[in-house]
């Protein structure tokens, strides 16, 4: 998988995980566009380094809602409701 493809996959996984957790990622990150863009980029890069993106995709595909991110999620601490 090429770098751009991996980044695109990671961006989708981050957005999909936030959606399954009912976390308003856009609202949380983009109150301040510059800081939000930096944080979103950091989340994507963190996800890119994950060793189980296939498992994550499967989990997301099999669940409309999740109560928490899986333990292996490198962004789990950022994707908490509340």
C-alpha positions as CSV (number, residue, x, y, z in Angstrom):
1,X,0.0,0.0,0.0
2,X,1.4,3.4,-1.0
3,X,1.8,6.3,1.4
4,X,-1.1,8.3,0.1
5,X,-3.4,5.3,0.1
6,X,-2.4,4.5,3.7
7,X,-3.1,8.1,4.7
8,X,-6.5,8.1,3.0
9,X,-7.3,4.8,4.7
10,X,-6.3,6.2,8.1
11,X,-8.3,9.4,7.6
12,X,-11.4,7.2,6.9
13,X,-10.8,5.0,9.9
14,X,-10.4,8.0,12.2
15,X,-13.7,9.5,10.9
16,X,-15.5,6.2,11.0
17,X,-14.4,5.4,14.5
18,X,-15.5,8.8,15.7
19,X,-18.9,8.3,14.0
20,X,-19.4,4.8,15.7
21,X,-18.5,6.4,19.0
22,X,-20.9,9.3,18.4
23,X,-18.0,11.8,18.8
24,X,-18.4,15.1,17.0
25,X,-14.9,15.1,15.6
26,X,-15.5,18.1,13.4
27,X,-17.1,20.1,16.2
28,X,-14.3,19.2,18.6
29,X,-11.4,19.8,16.2
30,X,-12.5,22.6,14.1
31,X,-13.6,25.3,16.6
32,X,-10.1,26.6,15.8
33,X,-9.3,25.6,12.3
34,X,-5.5,25.8,12.5
35,X,-5.3,23.8,15.8
36,X,-8.0,21.4,14.6
37,X,-6.2,20.7,11.4
38,X,-3.0,20.0,13.3
39,X,-4.8,17.6,15.7
40,X,-6.6,15.8,12.9
41,X,-3.3,15.3,11.0
42,X,-1.8,13.9,14.2
43,X,-4.7,11.5,14.6
44,X,-4.3,10.3,11.0
45,X,-0.6,9.8,11.4
46,X,-1.1,7.9,14.6
47,X,-3.6,5.7,12.9
48,X,-1.2,5.1,10.0
49,X,1.2,3.6,12.5
50,X,-1.4,1.1,13.8
51,X,-0.6,-2.6,13.2
52,X,-4.3,-3.7,13.1
53,X,-6.0,-1.4,10.5
54,X,-7.7,-4.5,8.9
55,X,-9.1,-5.5,12.3
56,X,-10.3,-1.9,12.9
57,X,-12.0,-1.8,9.5
58,X,-13.7,-5.1,10.2
59,X,-14.9,-3.9,13.6
60,X,-16.3,-0.7,12.1
61,X,-18.0,-2.6,9.3
62,X,-19.7,-5.0,11.7
63,X,-20.9,-2.3,14.2
64,X,-23.1,0.7,13.7
65,X,-22.3,2.0,17.2
66,X,-19.5,1.3,19.7
67,X,-19.3,2.2,23.4
68,X,-15.5,2.7,23.3
69,X,-12.6,2.4,20.9
70,X,-10.8,-0.9,21.0
71,X,-7.8,-1.0,23.3
72,X,-5.4,-1.1,20.4
73,X,-6.7,2.2,19.0
74,X,-3.9,4.7,19.1
75,X,-6.5,7.5,19.2
76,X,-8.8,5.9,21.7
77,X,-7.8,8.4,24.4
78,X,-8.9,11.3,22.1
79,X,-12.2,9.6,21.0
80,X,-14.1,9.6,24.2
81,X,-17.5,11.1,24.6
82,X,-18.2,13.9,26.9
